[in-house]
Amino acid sequence: MLILLPPSETKRDGGAGSPLALDRLSFPELHPVRREVVGALVELSADREASVKALKLGPKQAGEVERNRSLPTAPTMRALERYTGVLYDALEASSLSDAEWQAAAESVAVQSALFGLVGAADPIPAYRLSFDSKLSTKRGAASLKKRWAAAGAAALAERDDLLLDLRSEGYAALAPLPDREGAHYVRVLARGDDGQVRALNHFNKQAKGLLTRAIVEAGASFGSTDHLLEWAEEEGYELRPAADGSRDLLLVVPEVRGVPGRLMAALRA
């Protein structure tokens, strides 16, 4: 199976790995687009004013331009450790065992605006680029969606295993899921005290991080949707198909107010 995660705007600095080498990244069919987009971002970083405008940076984010300028020589670290924020704090990759890291490396990918799909253990540097940023390349100015969508979709279409899409809509558009059995977009909902189910906003990312962590701990070896749903039921997760005829799966958690950490228990209530 393959779990697809969104990246985060925030990245951890530093790293102990050697500088970026595209041939060390997963999904080698994406290398042509990667080279083009990375080159365009490094070129853009030479112009601070243009970078701030293109990347929609605030006054306190000017340091992000230097990050991009240093891309060719910056140290790397594994993707799941590079990204920070609510989802990745919940996933807590730094505490994964060696066996769990192996499962994550084989079964988790992050949708980067800069590198496209990257494996959980792929070595990447810190950078700043969002799905809605605009870059000019040799092919001219075009949105990242136009640059990535065809190549990303083709990469996913080659797979015949279970696909679980936890990406936000903007990042999912960079590599659309194939329209087939076993390819699911996951929506997170909350069940209130009144029994009504509604969108879960504040803790949406945390729920996705916790679910990913649980699947990795379980070995991420689910060969079918039915197998995944059976596991979820046994573990106490409310994960079920949507009733609207789509291929979506719904992760429903009890509505949580106050302490975010309570969601861990709420997921398995």
Secondary structure, DSSP 8 states (H G I E B T S, - for coil): -EEEE---S-B----SB-S--GGGSS-GGGHHHHHHHHHHHHHHHT-HHHHHHHTT--GGGTHHHHHHHTTTTS-BEEHHHHB-SHHHHHHTGGG--HHHHHHHHHHEEEEETTTEEEETT-EE------TT-EEEETTEEEEHHHHHHHHHHHHHHT--S-EEE---HHHHTTS---SSTTEEEEEEEEE-TTS-EEE--TTHHHHHHHHHHHHHHTTS---SHHHHHHHHHHHT-EEEE-SSSSS-EEEEEE---S-GGGHHHHHT-
